């Protein structure tokens, strides 16, 4: 004996709605860039009983495409130090520390 159940009307359209929610969205501000700096400085973070040292960018900070060998201003990346995009995102760093050419190129969507 076979029992058939009828599904509610919205059950058939649910996967289609979920697929629309998961579509890729173009990033704002010209895309994602890797962060590089001319030098490295060691800074202490955290309370005294749990103090840790971490590397931070020093000097001018440059941006580069995700897959590339040159910064947006034309410096070979092998001569620079790379930093984590999560902690040191180029777009979130102080504008006075950013290379002016890299800043304008990243905003232009280069």
ChimeraX attribute file (.defattr): number of C-alpha atoms within 10 A of each C-alpha:
attribute: neighborCount
match mode: 1-to-1
recipient: residues
	/A:1	3
	/A:2	4
	/A:3	5
	/A:4	6
	/A:5	6
	/A:6	6
	/A:7	8
	/A:8	8
	/A:9	8
	/A:10	8
	/A:11	9
	/A:12	10
	/A:13	10
	/A:14	10
	/A:15	11
	/A:16	10
	/A:17	10
	/A:18	10
	/A:19	9
	/A:20	9
	/A:21	9
	/A:22	8
	/A:23	8
	/A:24	7
	/A:25	6
	/A:26	8
	/A:27	8
	/A:28	9
	/A:29	12
	/A:30	13
	/A:31	14
	/A:32	18
	/A:33	21
	/A:34	21
	/A:35	27
	/A:36	28
	/A:37	23
	/A:38	15
	/A:39	16
	/A:40	17
	/A:41	11
	/A:42	12
	/A:43	11
	/A:44	12
	/A:45	11
	/A:46	9
	/A:47	8
	/A:48	8
	/A:49	6
	/A:50	7
	/A:51	10
	/A:52	12
	/A:53	11
	/A:54	11
	/A:55	12
	/A:56	18
	/A:57	21
	/A:58	15
	/A:59	13
	/A:60	15
	/A:61	27
	/A:62	30
	/A:63	28
	/A:64	26
	/A:65	16
	/A:66	11
	/A:67	8
	/A:68	11
	/A:69	13
	/A:70	17
	/A:71	21
	/A:72	21
	/A:73	17
	/A:74	12
	/A:75	14
	/A:76	13
	/A:77	18
	/A:78	11
	/A:79	12
	/A:80	18
	/A:81	17
	/A:82	22
	/A:83	19
	/A:84	12
	/A:85	15
	/A:86	10
	/A:87	11
	/A:88	17
	/A:89	16
	/A:90	27
	/A:91	18
	/A:92	11
	/A:93	14
	/A:94	9
	/A:95	13
	/A:96	9
	/A:97	15
	/A:98	22
	/A:99	18
	/A:100	15
	/A:101	14
	/A:102	21
	/A:103	18
	/A:104	14
	/A:105	16
	/A:106	23
	/A:107	13
	/A:108	11
	/A:109	11
	/A:110	14
